[in-house]
């Protein structure tokens, strides 16, 4: 502008200004013509964008619009719908918000779904491509929830709050919520999610996919188990968080071991009954089919039985409905007559044999119980002697008699006997035979005979009774011990032996000869193999030897007056030595006993005060003891006396009266159980004579008891007092007395 004067400059500026003003007004007119016919103001620019920022379990989240999807569920006629917002997170994780009503406000979350479920556990959720069944769709809008899919688990928020803000068509949710993992640990999530034009993608509410809320139990595996076993419950709607599943069997809680959304592994509880498992998740309940316990068999009420008898099985987890149970003995089915939860009573059928008892629920595998031994039903043997009512006459008490073995057999008369309680065997000793009588079957077996060393006579022709072995004992080692009569072994250096009852083999023991003198011949063998005898050698005494008849030990010495009248076994290592004969009220010597245990003898004790109650009520004043027994802690006593109406001496076979009694627990007085007479007679001379259960001499055993408390008495064959020979063969025998 060099050379221009001020006036020229002003004129030029005015000219340019006028041109600019003209241009401005022309542009304004153009714009006004473009908006002609409208009254709206100019719209502002919208900068709202969909996205998500926040944290979950300490993980930072920042998701743009491409990772946000939303669906607005609304039916015709409604003004407010439900909204589902999904955010795709890194590592294929996903966060979903479901608003029951898409409107502004504050929402407090309450737990309506299991805290933890499997990744694909959607319960009622079915894609429309898979089904057109409208009944499978939800019938009502689910409550508001937030779920987080991570790896193999789906987590539902258990608490927290959501704040919803809506501006025009843009929706913002700010959240602060809590989750729990499958171990019950809490983790949190906070943040904000924005959705632009939130109602743009509309669907009917019938298209809502509900999280699992339909709790079902489909199966049990196994459905037959015992307490402590694990059972898998399969179904839908469970929680993978164990503590959110409550399982009961009846009213008893079952511990949840493992949990997923579709299966629960639980431990079968103790003290429960057959029934259904009830599963509770939050407020939903479902029941399984029937579960049954495997029966437990503990014991039988008996170890032996016969066909036609019943056996009671004791245990647990049986059934009050007997038709639900099956009992077998081996392969033989038993008819159940009665059952409870803890007992089953069944009948033994014909043809049953010894075997294992098994119990099962019908259609299930059996459980094995104890063995049941079936006894052969042995018919009552024909009587070999007279009827018992022609032999015995009961005076008092509830006494019953039964024939066991008579003297009219080819074996000859029985002179004494002894009991093996453990095996229920009674041994009978005749002149030339040792017989084993099985009291359960009444079978008779010869253990030793005339050619056995046990019955050997050094000199032939001696009277039979005097040469019979005077004492035997069934020992704990299963052998039978005895010794030969001093008359039979008159030339021998020893007379003690043992017999194997299975083979009959006899073995001589040691180099000692035993003689009981005038005492009752008795012996005992303990479980260490020590042998005990009552001996006469420079006086009467009780002695013991080791298993080889060496190391002699004198236990009771200087026995005078009251001779040893018997050994009474009381245990495997103990027995009682009785000393005496008469139990009359005017005797001048006591009836004494010593208890021997573990090869040591106790001091003498007076037994007469306790025995006095056994005196027969109708007898003379000179009653005497015949023998003793011992069973289950009780002592049994057997006494006799001459009838008051008969004045003859014992040697003349007068009529005797007998009494049997028991000293309970080995304490106090004997309690009399009954009295009886033997009325069977025989002919000898001009006077009637009576059979008797009384040994021909004081060193023979004529009384015994079994393990059940039955007594056995021996009616000895009568002997000629002058010659020692039998007066009338075949009379007498062994009889059982029950009371």
Beta strands, then each sheet from edge to edge (+ up, - down):
strand 1: 51-56
strand 2: 59-63
strand 3: 68-73
strand 4: 82-88
strand 5: 94-99
strand 6: 105-109
strand 7: 116-118
strand 8: 145-150
strand 9: 153-156
strand 10: 159-167
strand 11: 170-180
strand 12: 186-195
strand 13: 202-203
strand 14: 216-221
strand 15: 224-225
strand 16: 230-236
strand 17: 245-249
strand 18: 252-253
strand 19: 256-259
strand 20: 263-267
strand 21: 275-281
strand 22: 284-293
strand 23: 296-300
strand 24: 304-305
strand 25: 310-316
strand 26: 325-329
strand 27: 332-339
strand 28: 343-347
strand 29: 355-361
strand 30: 367-374
strand 31: 392-397
strand 32: 400-406
strand 33: 414-420
strand 34: 425-430
strand 35: 434-438
strand 36: 444-448
strand 37: 471-474
strand 38: 479-483
strand 39: 496-500
strand 40: 506-508
strand 41: 523-525
strand 42: 531-536
strand 43: 540-545
strand 44: 553-559
strand 45: 564-571
strand 46: 574-579
strand 47: 592-597
strand 48: 600-601
strand 49: 605-606
strand 50: 624-631
strand 51: 634-642
strand 52: 656-663
strand 53: 671-678
strand 54: 681-684
strand 55: 687-690
strand 56: 703-705
strand 57: 711-715
strand 58: 733-738
sheet 1: 2+ 1- 12+ 11- 10+ 6-
sheet 2: 7+ 9- 8+ 5- 4+ 3- 13-
sheet 3: 14+ 16- 20+ 19-
sheet 4: 15+ 22+ 21- 17+ 18-
sheet 5: 23+ 25- 28+ 27- 26+ 29- 30+ 24+
sheet 6: 31+ 53- 52+ 51- 50+
sheet 7: 32+ 58- 57+ 56-
sheet 8: 33+ 34- 35+ 36-
sheet 9: 37+ 38- 39+ 40-
sheet 10: 41+ 42- 43+ 44-
sheet 11: 45+ 46- 47+ 48-
sheet 12: 45+ 46- 47+ 49-
sheet 13: 54+ 55-
end
